[in-house]
Amino acid sequence: MLAKYQRLESEGVWRADEEAQRRDIIVSIGEATLTLTDLNEVALTHWSLPAIRRQNPGTRPAVYAPGEDTPETLEIADDEMIDAVEKVLRAVRKQGRHPGRLRNLIYGGLSVLVLVLAVFWLPGALSRYASHIIPEETRDNIGARLAADVERLTGAHCEDPTALAALNRLSQRLFPDATPQVLVLPSALETTQHLPGGTLLVSHKLVEDFETVDVLAGYLLAENLRRRTFDPFERLLKGAGLTAAFGLLTTGDISEDDLRAHAEALIVAEPLELTGDGLAAEFVQSEVKPDAYITAAAPPPQASETLSNASAQIPTSPLLTDSEWIALQQICET
């Protein structure tokens, strides 16, 4: 369309500004400009076609300006030239819309990036931040409430006095520096889990179904390592979602519905996987032979090999007396 009008010329009236005299001139259409020359064919000015604005749409003669808010004007009375200028302007402006597509692509890409960050990065980042700034008192309180929700699903934890004395002795033997609270649950839980505040949950099967205390000791060492490696409070917030994390940051609390949902998830969740080196270090430091734990827990082959290699350097040391172990095995019978 542009090529069709590139040789078209007509007369026009040009005024450089509001105080200048009107001058008769010749108007011609170029590839990207409108050229204004005097009657001697001396160029007076060039107007960029995309910038040209018509000041009196629908009225003739047509009055144009080289841009918005400019005092310079051009008046054209020739109908053919007016129609040509209008068609050329429409064509040029249509071609000029392509940069907008790039902007749309950029904005669309940024929107997708923001959405991806909101979905995949923000929940984890917010959960980590909230878990780091929540005071220990709040952690302990929420951990106790979560333990109560777990016990509504499993039944109250077992607490035969003689058995508890043996369990406390075992806990102090395994964790002399910071002894966690250990709760033996009568049903539902298959092995072990941990809660915010330092509580370890233990299935009654680990107490009742094995001949030696070494299996229970191994599971306790492994779960305590998980408690230190994987922040249980961060896990709670990730499972509860953004709303819970925001609520905790603003109110310092988390809803009972979120706690109940997390309790239900914990009961059926598989224990988080640990490295063989980390496990081996725990057994070596606590002087607990890992052989019985390897047989019962069946960790991944690489971890089993690492634990087996570590076993040779661990001295044999009784964890409980026979009478204490027998009493502990009866912890859920009362």
C-alpha positions in Angstrom: 0.0 0.0 0.0 2.8 2.4 0.8 4.5 2.0 -2.6 1.2 2.9 -4.4 1.4 6.5 -3.0 5.1 7.2 -2.9 5.0 9.2 -6.2 1.8 11.2 -5.2 2.1 14.9 -4.7 -0.4 17.8 -4.1 -0.5 21.3 -3.1 -0.9 22.3 0.6 -0.7 25.3 3.0 2.0 25.1 5.7 2.5 27.2 8.7 5.7 26.8 10.8 4.0 28.1 14.0 1.0 30.1 15.2 2.7 33.5 14.5 4.2 32.5 11.1 2.6 33.3 7.7 0.8 30.6 5.8 2.8 29.4 2.8 1.7 27.5 -0.3 3.8 24.4 -0.5 4.1 21.0 -2.3 3.3 17.8 -0.3 4.8 14.4 -1.3 4.6 11.0 0.4 7.9 9.1 1.0 8.6 5.7 2.4 8.5 6.9 6.0 8.1 10.6 5.8 5.8 13.3 4.5 8.0 15.9 2.6 7.1 19.5 2.5 8.9 21.7 -0.2 8.3 25.2 -1.4 7.2 26.0 -4.9 10.9 26.0 -6.0 11.2 22.4 -4.8 13.4 23.4 -1.9 12.7 21.1 1.1 11.2 22.9 4.1 10.7 20.0 6.5 10.1 16.3 6.8 7.4 14.8 8.9 7.6 11.3 10.3 4.5 9.4 9.1 3.9 7.4 12.3 4.0 10.7 14.3 1.5 12.7 12.2 -1.8 13.5 13.8 -4.9 14.9 12.1 -6.4 17.8 14.0 -9.9 17.9 12.4 -11.0 14.3 11.7 -13.9 14.2 9.2 -13.6 17.8 8.1 -12.1 19.1 4.9 -9.7 20.7 4.1 -7.8 18.3 6.4 -5.3 19.8 8.9 -2.3 17.8 10.1 0.4 18.3 12.6 3.8 16.5 12.9 2.9 15.4 16.3 0.8 16.1 19.4 0.9 19.6 20.9 3.0 21.1 18.1 2.2 24.6 16.6 3.3 23.5 13.1 0.4 22.7 10.8 -0.3 21.5 7.2 -3.6 22.0 5.4 -4.5 19.8 2.5 -7.6 20.3 0.3 -6.9 17.7 -2.4 -9.3 14.8 -1.8 -7.0 12.2 -3.4 -4.0 13.3 -1.2 -6.1 13.3 1.9 -7.3 9.8 1.2 -3.8 8.7 0.5 -2.4 10.2 3.7 -5.1 8.6 5.8 -4.5 5.2 4.2 -0.8 5.5 4.6 -1.1 6.5 8.2 -3.4 3.6 9.0 -0.9 1.2 7.3 2.1 2.7 9.1 0.4 2.6 12.5 -0.7 -1.0 11.9 2.9 -2.0 11.2 4.0 0.0 14.3 2.0 -2.2 16.6 4.5 -5.1 16.4 6.6 -3.7 19.3 3.5 -4.1 21.4 3.6 -7.8 20.7 7.1 -7.9 22.2 5.9 -6.0 25.2 3.0 -8.4 25.6 5.4 -11.3 25.4 7.7 -9.7 27.9 4.8 -9.0 30.3 3.4 -12.5 29.8 6.8 -14.0 30.5 7.2 -11.9 33.6 3.7 -13.0 34.7 4.6 -16.6 34.3 7.8 -16.1 36.2 5.9 -14.5 39.1 3.4 -17.3 39.0 6.1 -20.0 39.1 7.8 -18.2 42.0 4.6 -17.9 43.9 3.7 -21.6 43.4 7.1 -23.2 43.8 9.4 -20.8 45.6 7.3 -18.6 47.9 5.7 -21.4 50.0 9.0 -23.0 50.9 10.8 -19.6 51.4 7.9 -18.4 53.6 7.8 -21.6 55.6 11.6 -21.5 56.2 11.4 -17.8 57.3 8.5 -18.4 59.7 10.1 -21.5 61.2 13.3 -19.6 61.9 11.7 -16.6 63.7 9.0 -18.5 65.8 10.1 -18.5 69.4 10.8 -21.9 71.2 7.8 -21.3 73.5 5.5 -21.2 70.5 7.2 -24.3 69.0 6.7 -26.2 72.2 3.0 -25.2 72.5 2.2 -26.1 69.0 4.2 -29.4 69.4 2.1 -30.3 72.4 -1.2 -29.5 70.6 0.0 -31.6 67.7 0.9 -34.5 70.0 -2.7 -34.3 71.4 -4.1 -34.5 67.9 -1.9 -37.5 67.1 -3.1 -39.3 70.3 -6.7 -38.7 69.3 -5.9 -40.9 66.2 -3.6 -43.5 67.9 -4.9 -43.6 71.5 -3.1 -42.1 74.5 0.6 -42.8 74.7 1.5 -45.8 76.9 2.8 -44.9 80.4 3.3 -47.8 82.7 5.4 -46.3 85.5 8.0 -49.1 85.6 8.3 -49.2 81.8 8.6 -45.4 81.7 11.5 -45.5 84.1 13.3 -47.9 81.7 12.4 -45.8 78.7 13.8 -42.7 80.4 17.0 -44.5 81.3 17.4 -45.6 77.6 16.8 -42.0 76.4 19.4 -40.6 78.8 21.8 -43.2 77.7 21.3 -42.4 74.0 21.0 -38.6 74.3 22.9 -37.5 77.4 23.2 -33.9 76.3 19.6 -33.1 75.2 17.2 -35.9 76.0 14.0 -35.6 73.9 10.6 -36.6 75.1 9.7 -40.1 73.8 6.1 -41.2 73.5 5.2 -44.8 72.8 1.9 -45.0 70.8 -0.4 -48.0 71.1 -1.6 -48.1 67.4 -1.5 -46.7 63.9 2.1 -45.5 63.7 4.4 -48.1 62.0 7.8 -46.9 63.2 8.8 -43.4 64.3 8.1 -39.7 63.7 9.1 -36.4 65.4 7.2 -33.3 66.4 8.0 -29.6 66.8 9.4 -29.0 70.3 11.6 -32.1 70.4 9.1 -35.0 70.9 9.8 -38.4 69.3 6.9 -40.7 68.5 7.5 -44.5 68.7 5.3 -47.4 67.5 4.5 -50.0 70.2 5.8 -52.6 67.6 9.4 -51.4 68.1 9.0 -52.2 71.8 6.9 -55.4 71.7 8.1 -57.3 68.5 11.9 -57.5 69.0 14.0 -59.6 71.3 16.6 -56.9 72.0 16.5 -53.2 72.8 19.0 -52.5 70.1 16.3 -52.2 67.4 14.4 -49.6 69.4 17.6 -47.8 70.2 18.5 -47.7 66.5 15.2 -46.2 65.5 15.4 -43.6 68.2 18.9 -42.6 67.0 17.7 -42.3 63.4 14.6 -40.3 64.3 16.5 -37.9 66.5 18.9 -37.3 63.6 15.9 -36.6 61.4 14.6 -34.1 64.0 17.9 -32.2 63.9 18.2 -32.5 60.1 14.7 -31.7 59.0 13.0 -28.9 60.9 9.6 -30.4 62.0 8.1 -26.9 62.2 9.1 -26.1 58.6 7.6 -29.4 57.5 4.3 -28.5 59.3 4.1 -25.1 57.6 4.9 -26.5 54.2 2.1 -29.0 54.5 -0.4 -26.4 55.8 0.3 -24.0 53.0 0.8 -20.2 52.5 -2.3 -19.2 54.5 -1.1 -21.0 57.6 2.4 -19.5 57.3 1.0 -16.0 56.9 -1.4 -16.6 59.8 1.5 -17.8 62.0 3.6 -14.7 61.2 0.7 -12.3 61.9 -1.0 -14.0 64.8 1.6 -16.3 66.3 -0.7 -19.3 66.0 -1.9 -22.0 63.7 -5.4 -23.3 63.3 -6.6 -26.6 64.8 -7.7 -27.8 61.4 -4.2 -27.5 60.1 -2.8 -29.3 63.1 -5.3 -32.1 62.8 -4.5 -32.5 59.1 -0.8 -32.6 59.8 -1.3 -35.2 62.5 -3.2 -37.4 60.1 -0.4 -37.0 57.5 2.3 -37.8 60.0 0.8 -41.1 61.1 1.0 -42.6 57.6 4.1 -40.8 56.3 7.3 -42.7 55.5 10.3 -41.7 57.6 12.5 -39.1 55.9 15.6 -40.7 54.3 19.0 -40.2 56.0 22.5 -40.6 54.7 24.6 -43.6 55.7 27.4 -41.4 57.0 25.1 -39.4 59.2 23.5 -42.5 60.6 26.8 -44.2 61.2 28.1 -41.2 63.1 25.1 -41.4 65.4 25.7 -45.0 66.2 29.4 -44.6 66.7 28.9 -41.6 69.0 26.2 -43.3 71.1 28.2 -46.7 71.1 25.2 -48.6 69.8 25.7 -51.6 67.5 23.7 -51.0 64.3 23.4 -54.7 63.3 19.9 -55.2 64.7 18.7 -51.9 63.3 20.0 -52.8 59.8 18.0 -56.1 59.9 14.8 -54.5 61.1 14.8 -51.2 59.2 16.4 -52.4 56.0 18.0 -49.0 55.0 19.1 -48.5 51.4 22.1 -50.7 50.4 24.7 -47.9 50.5 23.6 -46.8 54.0 23.5 -50.5 55.2 27.1 -50.9 54.0 28.2 -47.8 55.7 26.5 -48.9 59.0 28.0 -52.4 58.7 31.5 -51.0 58.3 31.0 -48.7 61.3 29.8 -51.6 63.5 33.3 -53.0 63.8 34.6 -49.9 65.6 31.7 -49.8 68.1 32.3 -51.6 71.5 29.6 -53.8 72.8 27.8 -52.0 75.7 24.5 -53.1 77.2 21.8 -50.4 76.9 19.4 -51.8 79.5 19.4 -54.7 81.9 17.2 -57.7 81.0 14.6 -56.8 83.6 14.4 -53.2 82.4 13.9 -54.4 78.8 11.2 -56.8 79.9 9.5 -54.0 81.8 9.7 -51.7 78.8 8.2 -54.3 76.5 5.1 -54.2 78.7 4.6 -50.4 78.5 1.3 -50.7 76.7 -0.2 -53.5 78.7 -1.7 -51.4 81.4 
